[in-house]
């Protein structure tokens, strides 16, 4: 075989270069990560820490609210459902605050790229309410640059809004503060009181304490009216609303209750089934990003 001439080498090089000009768009498109689906502003992960990857599983499903139960142990806030399940390695900081901070830094000040409302971190204090809150307050101060904050009557939105639930004794030290990096999970009896939305932006209660209907058969008209009145009252005061202990076993009863909650404008749908609620909301909730006008503290 004859050796290649200079002309043939140049021609081959030009052909390769030409191919390179044509190929990159397809190659770049193929390697570009698929766009993330919109975040789900109504999705709340109940007992989030019981999933294989606390926080991360919920965020991967688009959730914008997660719940962590905490116990104060030797000055540290440990995450567990029961005291018998405490593990010194499972701290609020390691499971939630540090990963949230990493995401906020990676996504230019947001937990979910393109989602401009705060993500809610609902912290359920199981025991020692006042002492646990004071320990939490000291810890949150170290993460204050990513947190929604309150100072002298004004709320400054951040990427993450901690909301304190559980042991009601936490309320006393919280109300005494001029500056806070957390907010209070109120109850229906807080509606119409002097406790402002800047203190208690969320109203939560057990579904079964207010309603008998569990998704079987038609929703009684009187209970539907009660639900919508309660939601409208919370929204008039600039608060969000959530029900815990709604039916959560996969099936028509759960979907019926979720449908009524969605139609009434309930802000957070509570579940342990991340994939199930994601499928429901992507199919039924038109506004998945949550760009609405209500205060989002």
Steps between C-alpha positions, in 0.01 A plus 500: 500500500638843400578742788247782544582822323499839672187587306311191618598566861376859482176389332438243772568757771256745345235230476548412865476867600184541296346199670596647836314821416185303426513252786530708820137623510373140509771390742438797733125441494546135581727575796290786641311388813124474466322807641364454849120489524345796683506492878178400674397784730231294678709189568591439866711200604363379832761318713748565223794360697357145470578489126823334384653838414351762735439835329656389170224254408233765564684769303556259211122453486452878489381545860525848647426415863660232719445401862757390756429390857773601745606415856740708706777270626806643678460831319465339155182473291463140388249392236279199576137393520534352849758543775591132458621574146748775589835487322773759576593506131148602390498867594282777366812668363638195319170380354341835415679827565835412342350338185258790458786748526695305237205510261440871558864572417491274193175648365579870545292560810220248442428146613322412175638665184235737365281479811491839668297430815669376818509128565342422835687301764240396758683412822282297738642530853410181685607589856647786707331760282651819638852362548494327163391819329779702659752239379339515156515879497875493569549248222287686247703815562795328331290446186324836508620611157275243329203530739185706504530733798286724719619826656284758676183417313653452157557173315790457259448197273786256456555173315383293799231576758527303825163455672487361854229248584444240769554585867298816561741624769723631221253780446598702807867565411408551135247773573751681721754541220547817297708306247423142393611260230198275551122529504219329688260229385166631624167326554150599384442673833778745405285634217347835583735561793776751556765245393596640157594308189854630551510273805272211398489488118384136502182352649500123549252255647400135484255422222301262721455764771307720260345259248336157512530433126791273406451497123229233474186617321414865438655774709214627723400849396524635854857368537602639161366840604690474831823418317470790259406744774805397704735533202355836397533633854866397518574656163329827592747526788796429273555148636546159341308191613581129535318192628687204641360145533315512169443157337835393356452144375508485121150477360186694403435623854835677522459648154150621585629683810796645311263622228287684757808650668627623167162646401474682835846656459672318788865603483677181608388145424646265759640158401755227565463383136728736308449343158124469548446866585737612226298306240174643632616862506665488158173367360260727690671819625541759226715729712797282593751783547303693760539855371205641692441817694464366855782555750741207479680526835 
